[in-house]
Amino acid sequence: MIAIRFPIALVVLCLAACGDRPSEAVSANPANPASDAAAQAPGPPEKPLPGIDLALAAIPPVSGGHTGCKDIWGYLTDPDPAGRIVRDAPLQNGRELGRILPPEKESDYGLAATFQILGSKDGWLEIADAGYDPQLYGKAPPPMYSGHGWIAGGGIHVTLQSSLGFAMPSHKSPVLVDLTSDGHFDATPMLRVVACEGRWVLADWRTGPDKDLPTRPQPKYRQEAVVSKRPLVLRAWVTGVCNIQETTCDGVNGNRSETSRLGGEY
């Protein structure tokens, strides 16, 4: 479990400044690259869920911590023809070790290079064994860097068969996002993988109607999950990992029946 500790004085100062406008507490965080403060409109006052601190809402809880992940495979959906740089450390100026090639098709569900996700730190993913699946490629796949290294989490997808997003990597934590009446996370555009822990993934999703998908229904969510309002981007912990790129996994469901509603303690 990952936790962030802040001095009591800092928390009190934030609460005094933020008042009862939780959406501004989220957008005011300069460390959140997905936030757009200019586009954030203050929402109605909302009582925080038990165990949720609005001063920490939608902030990647990975600063200074290196998490370990178990049996999670991701794939590169970023269509940048230059591919994705693999670095020797979770740093923007880390030494380049090689590159992962972009998808063969510019689609989240086209053939993409897969890789094992071993851990995460500060929004970076520790990976190994990257490459195209030779059985799906249809011919000898081109070589790419397949060793150990670190990549940025944007434009990475993990298949998650679930419709509930949680506040922490635990089914006992509050539900922040509920897609049960409208769909599931696997069919929702994943913008970035922020972190992982065990078999859980913390990610940002673009949800709700937009110019590309005007008929997409509005999801149910708590204010603590909001990263951006226009477009609507939500962040939550989700499990139900399926490591098959081209189809679904039988019997895998990241939901729990007793956590099928929003709010309250479970």
N, C-alpha and C positions, 0 to 999 in steps of 0.2 A: 504494500500500500504506500502511495506517495502522499506526502503532506507538505504544505508550505507553512512556515512559522513566521509571523510578523510581530514586531514589538507592539505591545498593547497601545502605546501612544500613537503609533501610526494608524492603527485600526480606528481608534477614537477620532483622530483627525479626519480620516476618510469619511466616516459616518457623519461627522458634523458638516462636512463640506457637501456630501451627496444628498443629505436629507432623505426624503422618501421618494427619490427618483432613481430607481435601480438601473434603468437603461443608460443613464448618464454615467453611473459608476462603471459600467462595462465599457462604454465608448471612450472614457477618459484614459484608459490604460494605453500608454504609448508602446508597450511591449507586444501588443497584440496586432500582428501585421494584417489581419483580416478585417479589423474594425475601420469604419469610416465615420469619424466623429461628425463631419458636416452633414451626413445623411441620417444621423440618428435623431429621432424625435423622442422626447421624454414620454414614457408610458404612464398609465395610471398607477398610483401607489399599490404595491402588492407585498403582502407579508411573505418573507422568505421561508422556504421549506426548512424543516428541522435539519441541522447539520450543514446548511448551505450559507456561506458568507457572501453577501453581495459584493463586498470589496474584492473578492477573488473570482467572481463569476466569469466564466468563459476565458480565463487565463490558463495557458498550458501549465499544468502542475508538474513541470519537469525540470525547473531550474535547479541546477546543481546536483541532480539525481540521475543515475544511470539505471534504467529499468531492464529487466530480463523478460523476454517473451518466449512462448512455448508453442511450437508447431503452427506458426503463422506464415503464410506465403502471400506476398503482394505482387502486383504487376504494374508496369509503367504505362499510364494512359496519356501522359504528356506527349503531344505529337511533334514537339520540337525536333526537327531533322538532325540537330546536333547531338541528340541523345542526352543522357543524364550523367553528369560527372560523379564519379565515385572518389571520395577523398579519404585520406588516412586518419582523419579526426573529424569530430562533429563541429567543424569550424568553416566559415566561408573562405578563409584563406588556407585551409588545409591542403596538403600536397595532393595533386591529382594522380590517382592510381590507374585510371582507365575510364571507360564509359559504357553505360548500358544503352543499347540501341533502342530507338523509338518503336512504337507499334507499327506493324505492317499496314494496318488500316487505321485511319484517323477516327476511331470509335472506341468508347469505353469497353465495348464487347468484341472488338476485333482481336486478332492475334497479337499478343503483347509479350514482351520478355517478362518472365517471372523470376522471383528471387525469394530466398528465405529471410524473414525479418527476425533478427536475433535479439534486438533490444532497441532502446530509444534514449535520447538525451537532448534536451533543449530544442525540441522540434526536429531533430535529425534521427534517422533510422540506421541502425547497424545491420548490415545485410551481408549475404554470401550466396554463392551458387546461382548467379544470374545467367539467364539464357532463354532462347526460344525452345519450346517443346518440340523435339524433332518429329514426333508422331503427328503433331498438328501442322508443322511447317510444310510438310509434303516433299521436301528436298533437304539437302544438307544445309542446315542453318548457318548464317555467317557468324564468325567468332565475335565475341565481346568479352569484356572483363568479367570474370566469374569468381574472383577471389573475395576476400574479406575487405570491408570498408564501410564508409558512411555516405548517405545520400540525404538531400533535403526531402521533407515529407510532402511537398506540394506535387500534385499530378500523379499521386500514387493511389491505387485502389486495392482494397481487401474485400473479398466477398463475405458479407455478413447477413445471415438468414435470421433476421430479427426485425421487429417493429417497435421495440422499446429501447430508449436511450436513457442511461442512468447517470447519476451525479458522480459516482465513483465506480471503480471496477469491482462491483459487488451487487448481487441481486437484492441485498438488504438495504441498499442506499435508495434515496428517493428517485422516482421516475421524472426525468426532465422533458423528454420528447416521446410522444405517443403517436404512432402511425397506423395503429391497428385497424382503424375504420377506413383508411385511405390507401394503404400500401405497405411497403417495407423498405428497409434501408438499402437492400441490394439493388432496388430500382430507383434509388435517389442519388443524384450526382454527388460523389464524394470529391471535395475540393482538395483536401489534404489529410494525411495521417499525422496527427500531432504527437501521439505517444502510443505505447502499448505496454501491457503488463500481464504476464501469464497468457491467457487466451482471450484477453480483452483488448479492444482498440479504442483509443480516443481520437475522434475525427471530426472534421467540419463538413457539413452537408449544405448544399443549396436547395432549399425547400420552398414550397408555396408557389403560386402562379408567378410567371415572369414572361418576358417577351418571347422567349424560345418555347416555353411550355405554358401557354395561357390557360389551359384547362386543368392543370395540376391542382388538386384540392389543397386547402390550407391545413397544415398539420396542427395537432394539439401540442402545446409546449409551455414551459415555464420561462419566465423572464431570465432566470439564471443561465439558460442555455444560449441566449442570444449573443452572437458575435457581431452581426451586422443586420440592419433592418431593411435596407434597400441596396442590393437584393437581400432577401431573408436568408441568413446563414446561421445554422444552429450547431452547437458543439455538445457532444455527449459521449459517454462510454457505452460501447455496444459489444456483445459477444455473439456466439453462433457462427464461428468461423467455418467457411467452406473453402478448401484449398483446391477446388476444381474450377478452372477458368471458363470452360465451355458449357457447363451444365450445373444443376443443383445437386446438393448432397442430401440423400434420404435420411430422415430422422434427426436432422440438425435444426434446432430452434433455440435462439438465444433468449426467448421470453420465459417468464414464469407466470403461471395463472394468477397467483396471489399478488402480482405487481402489475395488473392490467389496467390500473387507473392512475391518474395523476394526483399528487399531493399526499400528505400524511406520512406516517412512519410505517415501515413494513418489517 
